[in-house]
């Protein structure tokens, strides 16, 4: 399981990157005249003499950069300064502190900040010396330092091929849908395609008779022009110039896969949240249980309607005997639809397939205004159902049925 603290620290760092260059803005270069020769000499001399022991803290999105490697790269790069005044768009950055406290490093501490873009070997170095109002800045043309910074953004490739083949269609549909959403949402997203960087089993929960298998997955998106990407929400460019962290629902959970079921949910990256390992596991299972329950509640209207001051109403049919069902929610539900169902198939494991026809829809079903539907149940096979789009963007379909044990209303996902 990912350690939440490390993830949040990395995500916080990524937001800083977005704010200072990941959008394709130029990194904070100034004219060469603003950095006099004396300041340049101080910066170069510090790079030339720095040792691994001097680097007490390195902020990076991975642990690939060691103090020893960075010190060596800075020693070498010190001889490769340039007189260029500006750098191009910056997509990669890293900070290294030489003074400060683990309780909290400050911009006033002695530290280096490095910016790099897609121009090979070009690195902008900022050096803050305590007591100086302005950071010292200079551009260096050095392959070793550049690769060290850019490779820090290398995306791990880890795919369990056997399990991936089971769910290839589901995952591909998700990536394709995300690609289309990105284009519709920005008008010109800059995305040209997608790739699966990782998909592997992370955990298995046993909950009574149910088993939940949790996979971590990481889709990345290709781009031919990072400047056209709408950088937001911790997104960043990896070492292979692919957009990462556009997909926020990075856990893929399957319920009872040993039965052949592909009942699944995509869950948010903070699935494991807690003060310690035990709390994180407990909270994760709770959130998984909740995810596999319907966001919509179906109740007999006679008993439930008095709890609401107002409601919408729809008549699906007028045949007798009439039933009235109230559909309510605890939070806003998007693209709610009431459906007529037609049974198409029942496989050998008892899983049913329905075709559906939309009878009624609401853009948003809200907690303060439930929907009352008048309908008739014909036999044991469900003839009506609902659908809606959940918080992860997936469409959920449920058949409306009646329990043969106690007459309660049931929503059965299909």
N, C-alpha and C positions, 0 to 999 in steps of 0.2 A: 504494500500500500504506500502511496506517496505520503511523505511526511508533510502535513498541512503547513507547518511553519515555513519550511523551505519553499513550498509552492507560493504561499502568500508573499514571502519576501521577494521571490523572483517576479511575481506578477506586479508588485509595487514598483520594482525596478523597471519593468516594461512600460508602465504608465509614464514613468519619467522619460523613457526613451521616446515614447509617442509625443510627449510634450516638447521634446527638444530635437526632433529630427526625423522620426520614423515616417512622418507624412511626406517626406521628400523635401522639407525645408532645408536650406543650407545650414550647416552647423555654424556656431557663433564666431565666425572669422571676422577680423577687422583688417583694415589696410596695414600693410607691412610697416608703414610709418608709425603706427601706434605701438609697435613693439621695437624699442630702440635696441641698439647693438648690445648694450649692457644687460638688458633683460634677457636677450637671446643667449648671451654667454652664460648667464646664471642657469637658465633652463637646460641648456646643452650640458653644462658641467654636472648638474644634478643627475641627468640621465646617464652620463658617462660613468659616474662614480657610485651609482646606486647598487645596493646589494640585496640579496633575497631577504636577509634578516630585517632590512629597513621597511619592507612591505608587510605591514601588520594586518591589513584587511583589504580584500579585493571583492568588489561587488560585481557579480556577473550572474547570468541566467543559468549557468551550469558550473560544474566544478572542474572544467577542463583547463583552466588557467592557474598554474602554480606560481608561487612567488619566485621560485628559481628560474622558471622559463621567462617570466615577465622581466625580471631584472636583467637577464642575459640579453633579451631582445632590446631593451632600452639602452644597454651599453653599446650594442651594435648600431642601433638606429641613430644614436647621437652624432655619428659621422655623416648622416645622410639628410641633413636639413636642406630645405629649399627656400627660395625667395618668393614663392607664390603667396599671393595675398588672400586667396579664397579657396575653399574646398567645395566640392560638389555636394549634392544631397547626401545626408548622413542617415544610415540605416542600422549601424552597429556602434555600440558604445560600451565603455568599461571604465570603472573608477578604481583607483588604488590609493589607500591611505597609508601615510607614513607616521602620522600621529593621531591621537584620539583615544577614545575609551569604548570598550565593547558595549557599554550602556547606551551609547549613542554617538555616532560619528557625525561631525558637523562640517559645513562648508567652510568654516574658519580653520579647520585642521589642515595640516600640510597634506596635500594630495595631488594626484594626477588624474585628469579626465581625458579619455581617448575617444575620438570619433573617426569612423571610417564609412565609406559608401561602396559603390560598385566599381569605382575606378581603382584598378589594381595598384596595390602597394602604397597608396596615398593615405596617410594618417595625420589627423590634426591632433596635436598634443597641447593640452592646457595644464599649466602648473600653478598651483596656489601655494604661495609661501606666506605663512602667518605674519601679519603686520602689513602686508601689501594690500592696497585697495583693489587693484586690478590683477586678474590672472595673466600670467605670461602665456603667449600663444605662438605656435609655430607649426608649419607643415613639414612632414618628413616623408621621404620616398624610400620606404624600406619594406621589403617583402616579408621578412620574418615577423616583424611587429604587426604588419597588416594581417597576415594569415593567423596569427595568434588571436587577434581580436575577432576576426570574421569567423574562424572555426569554433569559437566559443558558442556560436549560434547554430552549430551543426545539429540537425534533427536526428534523433535515434531511430533507426529502422529495426522494427521487431514485429514480425507477423507470424502468428500461429496459422500456418497455411491450411491445416486440416479443418480447424474451427472456422476460419475465414470462408472456406468454400461452402460451409453450411449456411452462412448468412450473407454471402456475397451480394445477392440481389437486394436485400434490405439495406445494406450499407451503401451500395451503389446508388440506390434510389435516394437515400438521405443526402449523399454528396451532390448528386445532380440537382436535387431540390434546393440545397443551400446555394449552389452556383446560380440558379435562376433567381432566388430571393435576393442575392447580392446585386444582381443586375437590375432587378426591378426596384430595389431600394435606393440605389445610388444613381441610376441612369447610365453611369459609365464606371463600373466597379474596377476595371482593369484586370479582372480575372479572365484567364483563358481556358482553364481546366482544373482538374483536381487529381490528387494522388493519395493513396493510403500509406501513411508513414508507419503506423503501428496498429496492431490489433492482437491482443493476447489476454488470456484468462488471468484475472487479478485476484479473485476471491470467490468462495462458494458459501452461501448461507443456507442452513437447514432450518425451516420454520414450520414445525408441526409436520404436516403431510406434504408441504411445499418445499421445493428447492429453487434457489435463485443463484444463477451463475453470473458473475460480474466480470465484464471485459473492459479493459481500458482501450480506447481507440483514438487515433489522431489523424484526421484528414488534413491535408495541406493543399493550398491552391496556387496554381502557377499563374504568372503574370508576365506580360511583355512590357509593362510600363508601370513601375511602382508609384509614379507620381499620380496615376489615375485611381489608385486604391484609396478608399475612404478609411483612414486609419483610426480605429476606435477600440475601446474595450480590451486593451492589452495586446492587440494584434502586433505582430512584428515580422520582419523578413528574416528567413533563416539563411544559413551559409550558402545554400543552393539557390538563393533568390526566390524562394517560395513563401507565400503568406501563411503564417501560422496563427493559431488562436482565434480564427474567425468562428470556428465551431466551438461553442461554449458547453455543449452537452457531451462531455468526453467520456462518459460511462455508458456502456451498452449492457443492459441486464435482460436475461432470458429466464422465464419462469418454467420450471419443470421440463428442461430440455430432454431428459431421459425418456420422456413419453413421446418424443417426436414433436412436441409443441415448439412453435416459434413465436409465442406470445412474448413481446419484448417492450422495453421502454428505453428511451435515451434520457439519462439523468445528468444534472448539472455537475460541473467540475468540483464543487465543494461537497460532494456526497459524504465524504468522511470528515465530519466536523465534530470536534470535541476536545476537552482539555487534556485527555490522554488517550491511549490506544483503546482501552475498554469503552470509554465514552464514544469514541469515533465509530467503533464497530456497532454499538447499540443504536446510535443515531442513524447510521447508514441503513441498518435493517428496518428501522421505523420508516424511513423515507422511501425505501423500496416497497414496503407493504402499501403505503399510501399511494404510491405511483400506480400500483396495479388495481387500485380501487377506482371506480368511476368518480369523476368530479361532479357528476349530476346525480341528484337523489330523486327517485320516483316513489311517490306516496299516493295512497287513496285520498282523493281531494276532500271527501267528506270529513276526514279527521284532521287534515293538514291545513286547509284553506283559512281557517280562523286565525292562523298565526301571521297572516299577511294582510296589509291594508289595501293592496292593489295587485292586480295580475293581468296578464294577457290571456286570451282565450282562442282556441281553435277547435273546430269540429271536423274530425277525420271521416266519420260516417254517421249515419242516423239510424242504423239498424238496431233492433232490440235483441238482447238486453243491453242497455247503455251502461258504460263505465266511464268514470271521470278520474283522470290521473293528473297529479300536480308534479311538474318537474321544477326543482329548485336547486340553487347552487349557493356555496358559501363565498365564492369569489367570481369575478366576471369570467364568463366563458365565451370564446370567440366562435363565430360561424356555426351557431347551433342550428341543427336541422331535425325536423320530425319526418320519418321515412315510412313508406309502405314497403314491406318486405315480401320477397318471393323465394321460397326454398329452391335451391338449385342442386345441391349435392350434400351427401353425408358420407365421409370417408370411413375406412375400416376401423379407425380409432374413435369414431363418433363425432368428429369435428364437422360442423355444418358450414355450408357456403350459401349466402343469400345474395340475390340481386336486389337493388333498392331503387325507389323512385321518390324524389323529394316532394313532400306535400306542403311543408311550411318551413320558414326559416327566419332567424333573427341574427343580425350582425353580432350582437352581444346579448347574452342572457345574464341578467344581473341579480344579485342577492335580494334586492328589495322588490323585484317584479318577476315572480315565477310565471310559468306557463301552464295553464289548465287545458288539457286535451280531452275532448269527448270522443269515445271510440267504442268499438265492439270487438271482443275477443272471439275468434272463430277457431274452435278446436284447440289442440295441444301445441301445435306448431306456431311460433310467433309470427304474426302478420304485420306488426309494427315495430319500429325501432327509432333510435336517435343517433346522431353523429355530432361531433364538435372537434375543434382543433385545440389540443392541449398546450401547455406552456412551452413545450419543446418544439412545437410546430408540427406535431404528428396528428393525423386525423384518427379519431377513435370512433368505432362503430359498436353499438349495443342493440341487441334485440330486447324488446319488452315482453316479459313473460310472468306467469303466476306460479308460485311455489305450490307443488302438489301436497306439501306437508301442512302448511299453515295458512295458505292463501295470501302470503305476502307478495308484493311486487318484486321482481328480480330484473336486473339489467345484466344481460349475458353478452360478453364481448365476442365479436366475430370478425 
